[in-house]
Amino acid sequence: MATKENPGDGRIRGPLPILAVLALCGAFFVLGTWQRSGTGKGDYIASEVIKQTDCSILTNLQYETHHNSGDGESGESDSDSEPFAPCEEKYVDYTPCHDQMRAMAFPREDMNYRERHCPPEEEKLRCLIPAPRGYATPFKWPKSRDYVPFVNAPYKSLTVEKAIQNWIRYKGNVFEFPGGGTQFPQGADAYINDLASAIPLDNGMIRTALDTGCGVASWGAYLFKKNILTMSFAPRDSHEAQVHFALERGVPAVIGVLGTMKLPYPARAFDMAHCSRCLIPWGGNDGMYLMEVDRVLRPGGYWILSGPPINWRTRYKAWERAEEDLNEEQTKIENLAKRLCWEKIQEKGETAIWRKKINNVDCPTRDSQVTICEASGPDDVWYKPMEPCMTPAGQDEASGAEWKPFPKRLNTVPLRISSGSVPGITAETFQADLNLWKKHVEAYKIVNKLIDTGRYRNIMDMNAGLGSFAAAIESPRLWVMNVMPTIAEKDTLGAIYERGLIGIYHDWCEAFSTYPRTYDLIHANGVFDLYKDKCEMEDILLEMDRILRPEGALIIRDQVNVLKRVKRIAGGMRWNTRMVDHEDGPLVPEKILFAVKQYWVLGDKNISTF
């Protein structure tokens, strides 16, 4: 709180509250300027900011920081920043670690060439990825589920290749997504309702799902109706834009593949996993892929296989496959599922459903045929080879305890914490973290009043901790990709999943597995301090710019000396920035930098650089 007099220095501060209010109004103006008048390509954010700004409620608060100038030691200011040039047009949809040309140099066996292969240091781009000409702000959810502006992802190959399967249609200046799929010709709703006859999709027990080979992610898009969060993934392949379409629709998705490396998710994370004609050889490689699904599937979780080889006796001619091959394939899957102690609960048409035992510690069919993985690292997965072995039970799994339904589980102490599986984190620590982030998010909303309006759909937390930022802003209008840095002191991603949230492991010295312009809001708490001795701040900021939409927002929380450097570099990135004090006052060395990425597209010449 601002006071009229500071007894420590004897100076009268009567005008400061008024100046603070004026400064905060200036911050709102900065947020408003992200909608450039006359472009016709953005949305109505500027007018919304003006309408929603009520400076009278802030007369008792001093949010404007005393540290928003350049670094005092060097004498530099934002205007001294070297502007970053736009990248060439060919990089509009650049995905650094999934570059098509680089991929061709790697083996095609086991999909190795579709996995992550990042550029070496000397090949990294240090320019700003431009938006395509005419880029349009995506529609708000739920309209975005069904319609995507054509200019944002102008790729028509799927509209031809999947024309009869109702994946996607091209209509004038938009793509339409009717909710169809190869295995659900009657639409995703009908397909999901069929699944609900065997899986309890409506009571909150199924909250997190994994969709392997997701296509345009219509399964995940329609599961939002049941308050289920789906992590969808597909490779960057000849279809060009499956994952891009999913994210434009407002559906969680990453570029990825079941290949040679473990999936970037913790053990026992998902309530349900799904494959709809995903073309993964589940019976091959000694069952390695199905064992990886077993690793990430929670006790009592469900696995759904839709398409070949299920119901092969009826469908083998339509699939143009030999009967004996399909029979052998399904037999291998059935036998492996039994070895994993999965119970087959339904086979209906071309869809089969298995359930993992709630407590598989004393699985009666475990024998010498099943190799048990080393117990030390079921969550140690970053660039680790996949293994044909069965993941042992965790402490929480051994107890046989089931997770609570959502949303109750969101603010309940996760089993990984209550069982002591996360060293140094207790129930008291968890509750304190939850309360702290509720306080932080309320402060964020005072500065950026658009956080909970539906303006931001795809949100990323770059250093998620216990997931309490995501829990504090939980809403059906948005979702959060909780990123667990691989160098974080404590790995809490498993606990984040137990809360009914989703996330992924990642090293921010490398590019994220997504297309450009796929997130509306990025939150970075302590990221730059964490990586200060690991890689260049400039590279992390350029990656943030790559994945942020034009007119998207950033909230960067860090120590003041770190944020001064961030702000100076951001001055050359076409971001509007404003640094404010910690909500507990100016004496706290931690500050918050709010930023908005300007709207600019390929070929723009007259864009100011801050």
C-alpha positions in Angstrom: 0.0 0.0 0.0 1.2 3.5 -0.7 1.4 5.9 2.3 1.5 9.6 2.4 4.7 9.8 4.4 7.7 7.5 4.8 9.1 7.9 8.3 12.4 6.3 7.1 13.4 9.2 4.8 11.1 12.0 6.0 9.9 12.9 2.5 6.2 13.8 1.9 4.6 11.6 -0.8 1.2 13.2 -1.2 1.2 13.1 -5.0 2.4 9.6 -5.3 -0.9 7.8 -5.2 -2.2 10.1 -8.0 0.9 9.5 -10.0 0.6 5.8 -9.5 -2.9 5.8 -10.8 -1.9 7.9 -13.8 1.0 5.5 -14.5 -1.3 2.5 -14.3 -3.8 4.1 -16.7 -0.8 4.5 -18.9 -0.2 0.7 -18.6 -3.7 0.1 -19.7 -3.1 2.4 -22.7 -0.1 0.4 -23.6 -2.2 -2.8 -23.5 -4.8 -1.0 -25.7 -2.2 0.0 -28.3 -1.7 -3.7 -29.3 -4.8 -3.2 -31.6 -3.4 -0.9 -34.3 -6.2 1.2 -35.8 -6.8 0.7 -39.5 -5.4 -2.8 -39.9 -8.8 -4.6 -39.7 -6.9 -7.8 -38.9 -7.0 -7.8 -35.1 -10.0 -7.7 -32.8 -11.7 -5.2 -30.5 -9.2 -5.4 -27.7 -8.4 -1.7 -27.6 -12.0 -0.7 -27.1 -12.5 -3.4 -24.6 -9.5 -2.3 -22.5 -10.8 1.3 -22.5 -14.3 0.2 -21.5 -13.0 -2.1 -18.8 -10.4 0.3 -17.3 -11.7 1.8 -14.0 -8.8 3.7 -12.5 -10.8 4.9 -9.5 -10.5 1.5 -7.8 -6.7 1.8 -7.7 -6.3 5.0 -5.7 -4.8 3.2 -2.7 -2.3 1.1 -4.7 1.1 1.9 -6.1 1.7 -0.6 -8.9 4.1 1.5 -11.0 7.6 0.2 -10.4 10.6 2.4 -9.5 12.8 0.1 -11.7 11.3 0.5 -15.2 14.2 2.3 -16.7 17.3 0.9 -18.3 20.1 -0.8 -16.3 21.6 1.9 -14.1 25.0 0.4 -14.3 25.3 0.5 -18.1 23.2 3.6 -18.7 21.3 1.8 -21.4 17.5 2.3 -22.0 14.9 0.5 -24.1 15.6 2.8 -27.0 19.2 1.6 -27.1 18.1 -1.9 -28.0 19.2 -3.3 -31.3 16.1 -4.0 -33.3 15.6 -7.6 -34.4 14.9 -8.0 -38.1 12.0 -10.0 -39.5 12.9 -13.5 -40.7 12.5 -14.4 -44.4 9.0 -15.4 -45.7 10.0 -19.1 -45.9 10.1 -19.1 -42.1 6.5 -18.1 -41.5 5.6 -21.5 -40.1 9.1 -22.5 -38.9 9.3 -25.2 -36.3 13.0 -25.3 -35.4 13.2 -28.8 -33.8 10.8 -30.3 -36.4 12.2 -28.8 -39.5 11.3 -30.9 -42.6 14.7 -30.5 -44.3 16.7 -31.4 -41.2 14.4 -34.4 -40.6 15.3 -36.0 -43.9 18.9 -36.5 -42.6 17.7 -38.9 -39.8 16.7 -42.6 -40.1 13.1 -43.3 -41.1 13.1 -46.4 -39.0 10.7 -46.2 -35.9 9.8 -42.7 -36.9 13.1 -41.3 -35.7 13.1 -38.6 -38.4 9.8 -37.3 -37.1 11.2 -36.8 -33.5 12.9 -33.7 -32.1 16.1 -32.7 -33.9 17.0 -29.2 -33.0 19.4 -26.9 -34.9 22.9 -26.5 -33.5 23.8 -23.1 -32.0 25.3 -21.7 -35.2 22.1 -22.4 -37.1 19.6 -20.8 -34.7 17.6 -18.0 -36.2 17.9 -14.7 -34.4 15.2 -12.9 -36.2 11.4 -12.4 -35.6 9.1 -14.9 -37.2 6.5 -12.9 -39.1 2.8 -13.5 -39.3 1.5 -14.2 -42.8 -0.1 -11.3 -44.7 -3.7 -10.8 -43.5 -3.2 -12.7 -40.2 -6.5 -12.6 -38.3 -7.2 -12.9 -34.6 -8.7 -16.4 -34.0 -12.4 -16.7 -33.2 -13.2 -16.9 -29.5 -14.0 -20.3 -28.0 -16.3 -22.2 -28.6 -16.7 -20.8 -32.2 -13.0 -21.4 -32.7 -13.6 -25.2 -32.3 -15.5 -25.1 -35.6 -13.9 -22.3 -37.6 -10.4 -21.2 -38.3 -9.4 -18.2 -40.5 -7.8 -19.6 -43.7 -5.0 -16.9 -43.7 -3.7 -18.2 -40.4 -3.0 -21.7 -41.7 -3.4 -21.7 -45.5 -3.0 -25.4 -46.2 -5.6 -27.2 -48.2 -4.1 -30.7 -48.5 -6.2 -32.1 -45.7 -9.4 -30.7 -47.3 -8.7 -32.9 -50.3 -7.2 -36.0 -48.7 -9.8 -36.2 -45.9 -12.7 -34.8 -47.9 -15.0 -37.8 -47.4 -14.1 -38.2 -43.7 -15.4 -34.8 -42.5 -12.1 -33.7 -40.8 -12.0 -30.3 -42.4 -13.7 -28.2 -45.1 -12.6 -25.1 -46.9 -15.3 -22.4 -47.2 -14.3 -19.0 -48.6 -12.1 -17.3 -46.0 -12.4 -20.0 -43.3 -11.8 -23.6 -42.6 -14.7 -25.5 -41.1 -14.3 -28.4 -38.7 -17.5 -30.5 -38.7 -16.2 -32.8 -36.0 -15.8 -35.9 -38.1 -13.0 -38.4 -38.2 -11.8 -41.5 -40.0 -13.3 -43.7 -37.2 -16.3 -41.5 -36.3 -18.2 -40.7 -39.5 -21.2 -39.8 -37.4 -19.2 -37.1 -35.7 -17.1 -36.8 -32.5 -20.2 -36.4 -30.2 -21.7 -39.7 -31.3 -18.3 -41.4 -31.0 -17.7 -40.0 -27.5 -21.2 -41.0 -26.4 -20.5 -44.6 -27.5 -17.3 -44.5 -25.4 -19.3 -43.2 -22.4 -21.3 -46.5 -22.4 -18.1 -48.2 -21.1 -16.1 -45.3 -19.6 -17.4 -42.9 -16.9 -16.9 -39.7 -18.8 -19.4 -37.6 -16.9 -18.6 -37.9 -13.2 -15.2 -36.1 -13.1 -13.1 -39.2 -12.7 -11.8 -38.9 -16.3 -10.2 -35.5 -16.5 -6.9 -35.9 -18.5 -6.6 -37.7 -21.8 -3.9 -38.5 -24.3 -4.7 -38.6 -28.0 -1.9 -40.3 -30.1 -1.8 -39.4 -33.7 -4.6 -36.9 -33.2 -5.2 -35.5 -36.7 -6.9 -32.2 -36.3 -7.8 -33.1 -32.6 -11.6 -33.2 -33.0 -11.7 -35.9 -30.3 -10.0 -33.6 -27.8 -12.1 -30.6 -29.0 -15.4 -32.3 -28.3 -14.3 -33.8 -25.0 -14.2 -30.2 -23.6 -18.0 -30.6 -23.3 -17.4 -33.1 -20.6 -14.7 -31.0 -18.9 -12.0 -33.4 -20.1 -8.5 -31.9 -21.0 -6.8 -33.8 -23.8 -3.2 -33.7 -24.7 -3.1 -34.3 -28.5 -0.1 -34.9 -30.6 0.8 -35.7 -34.2 4.0 -35.5 -36.2 4.8 -32.6 -38.6 4.3 -34.6 -41.8 3.1 -34.3 -45.3 -0.3 -33.0 -44.1 1.6 -29.9 -42.9 -0.7 -28.5 -40.3 -2.6 -31.0 -38.2 -1.2 -29.7 -34.9 -1.4 -26.1 -36.2 -5.1 -26.5 -36.9 -5.7 -28.0 -33.5 -4.1 -25.0 -31.7 -5.8 -22.5 -34.0 -9.1 -24.2 -32.9 -8.1 -23.7 -29.2 -7.3 -27.3 -28.5 -4.2 -28.4 -26.6 -1.7 -30.1 -29.0 2.0 -30.5 -29.6 4.1 -31.8 -32.4 5.2 -35.3 -31.4 5.3 -39.0 -32.3 5.7 -42.4 -30.7 9.1 -43.2 -32.1 12.4 -44.1 -30.3 12.2 -41.7 -27.4 10.0 -41.7 -24.3 7.0 -39.4 -24.4 7.6 -36.1 -22.6 5.1 -36.8 -19.9 5.4 -38.3 -16.3 4.4 -41.7 -15.3 0.8 -42.3 -14.2 -0.4 -39.0 -15.7 -3.4 -39.7 -17.9 -6.9 -41.0 -17.0 -7.5 -42.1 -20.6 -5.4 -42.7 -23.8 -6.8 -43.0 -27.3 -5.7 -44.1 -30.7 -8.1 -43.6 -33.6 -6.6 -45.0 -36.8 -3.3 -43.6 -35.6 -1.2 -46.1 -37.6 1.0 -47.0 -34.6 2.3 -50.6 -34.7 1.2 -51.5 -31.2 2.2 -55.1 -31.4 5.7 -54.4 -32.9 9.0 -53.7 -31.2 8.3 -56.2 -28.4 5.3 -54.2 -27.4 7.4 -51.1 -26.6 4.8 -48.6 -27.6 2.0 -50.1 -25.6 4.3 -50.3 -22.6 4.9 -46.6 -23.0 1.2 -46.0 -22.9 1.1 -48.1 -19.8 3.8 -45.9 -18.2 1.8 -42.7 -18.7 -1.6 -44.2 -17.9 -2.7 -43.9 -14.3 -4.0 -46.9 -12.2 -7.5 -47.5 -13.3 -7.0 -45.6 -16.6 -8.5 -46.6 -19.9 -6.9 -47.3 -23.3 -9.1 -47.0 -26.5 -8.0 -48.5 -29.8 -10.3 -47.6 -32.7 -9.6 -48.9 -36.2 -7.3 -51.7 -37.5 -7.0 -54.4 -36.4 -10.2 -54.3 -34.3 -13.1 -56.1 -36.1 -10.7 -57.3 -38.8 -12.9 -60.2 -39.8 -15.6 -57.8 -41.1 -13.4 -55.0 -42.3 -10.2 -56.5 -43.8 -11.4 -56.1 -47.4 -12.1 -52.4 -46.9 -8.8 -51.9 -45.2 -7.1 -53.8 -48.1 -5.1 -55.9 -45.6 -4.6 -59.6 -45.4 -6.7 -61.5 -42.9 -3.7 -63.3 -41.4 -1.8 -60.1 -40.9 -4.6 -58.4 -39.1 -5.3 -61.5 -37.0 -1.7 -61.7 -35.9 -1.6 -58.0 -35.1 -4.7 -58.1 -32.9 -3.5 -61.3 -31.2 -0.2 -59.6 -30.3 -2.1 -56.6 -28.8 -4.5 -58.9 -26.8 -1.6 -60.9 -25.4 0.4 -57.9 -24.5 -2.5 -56.2 -22.8 -2.9 -59.4 -20.6 0.8 -59.3 -19.7 0.3 -55.6 -18.6 -2.7 -56.7 -16.5 -5.1 -54.7 -18.5 -8.7 -55.9 -18.6 -10.6 -55.7 -21.9 -14.0 -54.3 -21.0 -15.6 -53.8 -24.4 -15.2 -54.4 -28.1 -17.9 -52.8 -30.2 -17.7 -52.4 -33.9 -14.1 -51.2 -34.7 -13.4 -49.9 -31.2 -12.0 -51.8 -28.2 -11.4 -50.6 -24.7 -9.1 -51.9 -22.0 -8.7 -50.8 -18.4 -5.4 -50.8 -16.4 -5.8 -52.3 -13.0 -6.1 -49.9 -10.1 -3.5 -51.8 -8.1 -1.1 -53.8 -10.3 1.4 -54.5 -7.5 0.2 -58.1 -7.2 -0.7 -58.6 -10.9 -1.2 -62.3 -11.1 0.0 -62.7 -14.7 3.4 -61.0 -14.2 6.1 -63.6 -15.0 9.4 -63.9 -16.7 7.9 -62.7 -20.0 7.6 -59.2 -18.7 10.7 -57.2 -18.0 10.2 -54.6 -15.2 11.8 -51.2 -15.8 14.3 -49.8 -13.3 12.3 -48.2 -10.5 14.6 -45.1 -10.3 13.3 -43.0 -13.1 9.8 -43.4 -14.6 9.6 -39.6 -15.0 13.2 -39.2 -16.3 12.2 -39.1 -20.0 13.8 -36.1 -21.7 15.6 -37.6 -24.7 15.7 -41.0 -23.0 15.2 -44.1 -25.3 11.9 -45.9 -25.0 12.3 -49.4 -23.5 10.3 -52.6 -23.9 9.7 -52.9 -20.2 6.8 -52.4 -17.7 7.0 -49.4 -15.4 6.8 -50.5 -11.7 4.1 -49.2 -9.4 4.8 -45.9 -7.6 4.2 -45.3 -3.9 0.8 -43.8 -4.6 -0.1 -46.6 -7.0 0.9 -49.2 -4.4 -1.6 -47.8 -2.0 -4.4 -48.6 -4.4 -5.9 -45.1 -3.7 -7.9 -43.6 -6.5 -7.7 -40.0 -7.6 -10.6 -37.7 -6.6 -13.0 -36.4 -9.2 -12.5 -33.1 -10.9 -12.8 -30.3 -9.9 -12.3 -31.5 -6.3 -8.9 -32.8 -7.2 -7.8 -29.4 -8.4 -7.1 -28.0 -4.9 -6.7 -31.4 -3.1 -3.2 -32.4 -2.0 -1.9 -34.8 -4.8 -1.1 -38.4 -3.9 2.5 -37.8 -5.0 2.9 -35.1 -2.3 0.9 -36.8 0.5 2.9 -40.0 -0.1 6.2 -38.2 0.1 7.2 -39.0 -3.5 8.2 -35.3 -4.1 11.0 -34.5 -1.7 10.7 -31.2 0.1 7.0 -30.7 -0.8 4.4 -31.2 1.9 0.7 -30.7 2.3 1.5 -27.4 4.0 3.8 -26.3 1.2 1.1 -27.2 -1.4 -1.5 -25.1 0.4 0.8 -22.1 0.8 1.6 -22.3 -2.9 -2.0 -22.4 -3.8 -2.8 -19.4 -1.7 0.2 -17.5 -3.0 -0.8 -18.0 -6.7 -4.4 -17.0 -6.0 -3.0 -13.7 -4.7 -0.6 -13.3 -7.7 -3.4 -13.9 -10.3 -5.7 -11.4 -8.6 -2.9 -8.9 -9.0 -2.4 -9.8 -12.6 -6.1 -9.2 -13.3 -5.9 -5.7 -12.0 -3.3 -4.8 -14.6 -4.6 -7.0 -17.4 -8.4 -7.1 -17.1 -8.7 -9.4 -20.1 -7.3 -12.5 -18.4 -10.6 -14.0 -17.5 -12.8 -12.6 -20.3 -12.2 -15.4 -22.9 -9.8 -13.2 -24.9 -7.0 -15.7 -24.0 -7.7 -19.4 -24.8 -4.3 -21.0 -25.2 -2.1 -20.2 -22.2 1.4 -21.4 -21.4 3.1 -21.4 -18.0 6.8 -21.8 -18.8 7.9 -22.8 -15.3 4.8 -24.3 -13.8 6.0 -25.4 -10.3 3.0 -27.1 -8.7 0.6 -25.8 -11.3 -1.0 -23.3 -9.0 -1.0 -20.5 -11.6 -3.1 -22.7 -13.8 -5.4 -23.7 -10.9 -5.9 -20.1 -10.0 -7.1 -19.1 -13.5 -9.0 -22.4 -14.2 -12.0 -21.7 -16.4 -13.8 -23.5 -19.2 -12.9 -20.6 -21.4 -9.1 -21.4 -21.3 -6.5 -24.1 -20.8 -2.9 -24.0 -19.6 0.1 -25.9 -20.9 2.1 -26.4 -17.8 5.8 -26.7 -18.7 8.2 -28.4 -16.4 11.8 -27.3 -17.2 14.0 -30.3 -17.4 16.5 -28.4 -15.1 14.0 -27.5 -12.4 15.1 -28.4 -8.9 12.0 -30.3 -8.2 10.0 -32.4 -10.7 6.3 -31.8 -9.9 4.7 -32.5 -13.2 3.2 -35.7 -12.0 1.5 -33.8 -9.2 0.2 -31.3 -11.7 -1.5 -34.1 -13.6 -3.0 -35.4 -10.4 -4.6 -32.0 -10.0 -6.5 -32.5 -13.3 -4.2 -30.2 -15.3 -1.9 -31.0 -18.3 1.7 -30.3 -19.0 4.9 -31.4 -20.6 8.7 -31.6 -19.9 10.8 -29.1 -21.9 14.3 -27.5 -22.0 13.9 -23.8 -22.8 17.4 -23.8 -24.3 15.6 -25.4 -27.2 12.5 -24.5 -29.2 9.1 -25.8 -28.1 7.3 -28.5 -30.2 4.7 -26.2 -31.6 4.0 -23.9 -34.6 4.5 -20.2 -34.5 1.7 -18.0 -33.2 -0.1 -20.7 -31.2 -0.4 -19.2 -27.7 -2.5 -16.2 -26.6 -0.8 -15.6 -23.2 2.6 -16.7 -21.9 3.4 -16.7 -18.2 7.1 -16.9 -17.2 7.9 -17.1 -13.5 11.6 -17.2 -12.7 12.4 -18.6 -16.1 15.3 -16.3 -16.8 16.9 -16.6 -13.4 16.6 -20.4 -13.8 18.4 -20.4 -17.1 20.9 -17.6 -16.5 23.9 -19.9 -16.8 22.4 -22.3 -19.3 21.7 -20.5 -22.5 21.2 -17.0 -23.9 18.3 -14.9 -22.6 17.9 -13.5 -26.2 17.2 -17.0 -27.5 14.5 -17.7 -25.0 12.8 -14.4 -25.7 12.9 -15.0 -29.4 11.2 -18.4 -28.8 8.6 -16.8 -26.7 8.0 -14.3 -29.6 7.8 -17.2 -32.1 5.0 -19.0 -30.3 3.0 -15.9 -29.2 0.2 -14.7 -31.4 0.2 -11.1 -32.6 -1.5 -9.0 -29.9 -0.8 -11.8 -27.5 0.2 -10.9 -23.9 3.1 -11.9 -21.7 3.5 -11.8 -17.9 7.2 -12.3 -16.8 7.9 -12.5 -13.1 11.5 -12.4 -12.0 14.1 -10.5 -10.0 14.4 -6.8 -10.9 17.9 -7.0 -12.3 16.8 -9.9 -14.6 13.7 -8.0 -15.7 15.7 -4.9 -16.6 17.7 -7.0 -19.1 14.6 -8.7 -20.4 12.9 -5.3 -20.9 15.9 -3.9 -22.8 16.1 -6.9 -25.2 12.3 -6.8 -25.6 12.7 -3.2 -26.7 14.0 -4.5 -30.0 11.2 -7.1 -30.4 8.2 -5.1 -31.2 6.7 -5.6 -27.8 5.0 -2.9 -25.7 6.2 -3.4 -22.1 5.4 -2.1 -18.7 7.2 -3.2 -15.5 5.3 -3.0 -12.2 6.1 -3.6 -8.6 5.4 -6.8 -6.7 1.9 -6.7 -5.2 3.5 -6.5 -1.7 5.2 -3.2 -2.6 8.3 -1.6 -4.1 10.7 -3.0 -1.6 10.3 -6.6 -2.8 13.1 -7.3 -5.3 10.8 -9.4 -7.5 8.9 -7.5 -10.1 6.4 -8.2 -12.9 6.9 -7.3 -16.6 3.7 -7.0 -18.6 4.1 -7.1 -22.4 2.0 -7.1 -25.5 3.3 -8.3 -28.9 2.4 -5.7 -31.6 0.3 -6.7 -34.6 2.6 -6.9 -37.6 2.7 -9.1 -40.6 5.0 -10.2 -43.4 6.1 -7.2 -45.5 5.1 -4.5 -42.9 7.6 -1.6 -43.3 6.4 1.1 -40.8 6.2 -0.7 -37.5 7.8 1.1 -34.6 10.3 -0.7 -32.4 10.2 -0.1 -28.7 
